[in-house]
Each structure stands twice: as structure tokens, then as C-alpha cells.
Amino acid sequence: MKSFYKLLSILIIINISQSCSTSSSASDELHSDVYVYLSPESVVYASTISNLVSTFPKFRNDAVNREVAGLKKSLTNYLLAVTNLHQSEKTKSLESFEKYYKNIQKLRKFITKDDNEVLNRYMVKIKTNVSFLESSMNKNIESNSMSSN
């Protein structure tokens, strides 16, 4: 009887792994065109921003956490706008990002030294990657317009 359950569990695991690989390849097909117009370096910057947003820590200061939540939302909107080629949405979300960024900078004096260091690390990485993403997208647009001439 034990061997029957072992065999059954192995068959279930095989079926699950096959369905996962099938759905992941289907997912790859669905999302393969999303970043087609972006350079590989732009994709790296966008994914780094996304990872930073998803791993952003909570702080002991509620006001900072509220501003961070707004910052994360504006960055998510920014990445969606970049992905969907919505220039006006991208501009709005960048302005929103800058607003939250400045508010967080003002609130930094009210948090502990350790929280300040962690916050600073995240903020610098985010701002750097947003700047690099914007720069690489502009470079990509310029090279595309020059090659079409």
C-alpha cells in the first residue's frame, strides 16, 4: 500500500511540474513582447526598480510608511506606463514619485539612525535606477529615430 502512495505522489509531482513548465512557457509567450522596444539595460533597470519596490521595508514611523506607500504606488504606475508606452502617464507618475521622494527626505530627520541608513540605501538605488532607465530609454528613442532616417 505504501508503494501505491509513493507512486501516486510521484505521478502527481510529475503532472504538476509539467503543467508549471507549460504555463511558464505560455506566460513567457504572453509577456515576451512587453519589453521588446526596451534595450536589455533598460529591462534590467526596470526590474531592479520593481524588486526594490517589492522589498521595501516597513519603518517605525507611520508618516514615513505612508509616504513610502505613495512612492511605491507611483513607481508601480511609472513601470506600467513604461511598459504600455503611455508617455503622459509616465510623466504624471514621475512627478508623483518626485513629490513623495521630497516628502520622505523631509521626514528622514524623525527616524532612527538605522532606519535612516536603510531608507537612504533604498532611495539612492531607486533614484539611480529611475535615472538610468530614463536615460537608456531616451538613448534608445534617439537611436531608433536616427536609424529610421
C-alpha positions as CSV (number, residue, x, y, z in Angstrom):
1,M,0.0,0.0,0.0
2,K,2.9,2.4,0.8
3,S,4.4,1.8,-2.7
4,F,1.0,2.7,-4.2
5,Y,1.0,6.1,-2.4
6,K,4.6,6.7,-3.4
7,L,3.8,6.0,-7.0
8,L,0.7,8.2,-6.8
9,S,2.7,11.1,-5.3
10,I,5.4,10.8,-7.9
11,L,2.8,10.9,-10.7
12,I,1.2,14.0,-9.1
13,I,4.5,15.7,-8.8
14,I,5.4,14.9,-12.5
15,N,2.0,16.3,-13.6
16,I,2.4,19.4,-11.6
17,S,5.9,20.1,-12.8
18,Q,4.8,19.6,-16.4
19,S,1.8,21.9,-16.0
20,C,4.1,24.5,-14.4
21,S,6.5,24.4,-17.2
22,T,3.7,24.6,-19.7
23,S,2.1,27.6,-18.0
24,S,5.5,29.3,-17.6
25,S,6.2,28.9,-21.3
26,A,2.7,30.2,-22.0
27,S,3.4,33.1,-19.7
28,D,6.7,33.8,-21.5
29,E,4.9,33.9,-24.8
30,L,2.3,36.4,-23.4
31,H,4.9,38.7,-21.9
32,S,7.7,38.3,-24.4
33,D,6.6,41.4,-26.4
34,V,6.2,43.6,-23.3
35,Y,9.8,44.9,-23.3
36,V,10.6,44.4,-27.0
37,Y,11.2,48.1,-27.5
38,L,13.4,48.5,-24.5
39,S,17.1,47.8,-24.5
40,P,18.4,45.0,-22.3
41,E,19.9,47.5,-19.9
42,S,16.5,49.3,-19.7
43,V,14.9,46.0,-18.7
44,V,17.5,45.5,-16.0
45,Y,16.8,48.9,-14.6
46,A,13.0,48.4,-14.7
47,S,13.3,45.0,-13.0
48,T,15.6,46.4,-10.3
49,I,13.1,49.2,-9.6
50,S,10.4,46.5,-9.4
51,N,12.4,44.4,-7.0
52,L,13.2,47.4,-4.8
53,V,9.5,48.3,-4.6
54,S,8.6,44.8,-3.6
55,T,11.3,44.5,-0.9
56,F,10.9,48.0,0.6
57,P,11.0,47.6,4.4
58,K,8.5,49.0,6.9
59,F,9.8,51.6,9.3
60,R,8.8,52.6,12.9
61,N,7.5,55.9,11.7
62,D,3.9,55.9,10.3
63,A,4.3,59.1,8.4
64,V,7.3,57.7,6.6
65,N,5.5,54.5,5.9
66,R,2.5,56.4,4.3
67,E,4.9,58.4,2.1
68,V,6.7,55.2,1.1
69,A,3.4,53.5,0.2
70,G,2.7,56.5,-2.1
71,L,6.2,56.3,-3.5
72,K,5.8,52.6,-4.2
73,K,2.4,53.2,-5.9
74,S,3.9,56.0,-8.1
75,L,6.8,53.8,-9.1
76,T,4.5,50.9,-10.0
77,N,2.4,53.3,-12.1
78,Y,5.7,54.5,-13.7
79,L,6.7,51.0,-14.6
80,L,3.2,50.2,-16.0
81,A,3.4,53.4,-18.1
82,V,6.8,52.5,-19.4
83,T,5.6,49.0,-20.3
84,N,2.5,50.3,-22.0
85,L,4.2,53.2,-23.8
86,H,1.9,55.8,-22.1
87,Q,4.1,59.0,-22.1
88,S,1.6,61.2,-20.2
89,E,1.1,58.6,-17.5
90,K,4.8,58.2,-17.3
91,T,5.3,61.9,-16.8
92,K,2.5,62.1,-14.1
93,S,3.9,59.1,-12.2
94,L,7.4,60.6,-12.3
95,E,6.1,63.9,-10.9
96,S,4.3,61.9,-8.2
97,F,7.5,60.0,-7.5
98,E,9.4,63.2,-7.1
99,K,6.8,64.6,-4.7
100,Y,6.9,61.5,-2.4
101,Y,10.7,61.4,-2.7
102,K,10.9,65.0,-1.4
103,N,8.4,64.4,1.4
104,I,10.4,61.3,2.5
105,Q,13.6,63.3,2.5
106,K,11.9,65.9,4.8
107,L,10.7,63.1,7.2
108,R,14.1,61.4,7.5
109,K,15.0,63.6,10.5
110,F,12.3,61.9,12.5
111,I,13.5,58.3,12.2
112,T,16.3,56.3,13.9
113,K,19.8,56.3,12.5
114,D,19.5,52.6,11.4
115,D,16.2,53.2,9.7
116,N,17.7,56.3,8.0
117,E,20.6,54.3,6.6
118,V,18.2,51.6,5.2
119,L,15.9,54.2,3.8
120,N,18.8,56.1,2.2
121,R,20.1,52.9,0.6
122,Y,16.7,52.2,-1.0
123,M,16.1,55.8,-2.0
124,V,19.5,56.1,-3.7
125,K,19.1,52.8,-5.6
126,I,15.6,53.7,-6.7
127,K,16.6,57.2,-7.9
128,T,19.7,55.9,-9.6
129,N,17.8,53.2,-11.5
130,V,14.9,55.6,-12.5
131,S,17.6,58.0,-13.9
132,F,19.4,55.2,-15.7
133,L,16.1,53.9,-17.1
134,E,15.0,57.3,-18.4
135,S,18.5,57.9,-19.9
136,S,18.6,54.5,-21.6
137,M,15.1,54.9,-22.9
138,N,15.9,58.3,-24.3
139,K,19.1,56.9,-25.9
140,N,17.1,54.0,-27.4
141,I,14.5,56.5,-28.8
142,E,17.3,58.7,-30.3
143,S,19.0,55.7,-31.9
144,N,15.7,54.4,-33.3
145,S,14.8,57.8,-34.8
146,M,18.3,58.2,-36.3
147,S,18.2,54.7,-37.8
148,S,14.8,55.4,-39.5
149,N,16.3,58.4,-41.3
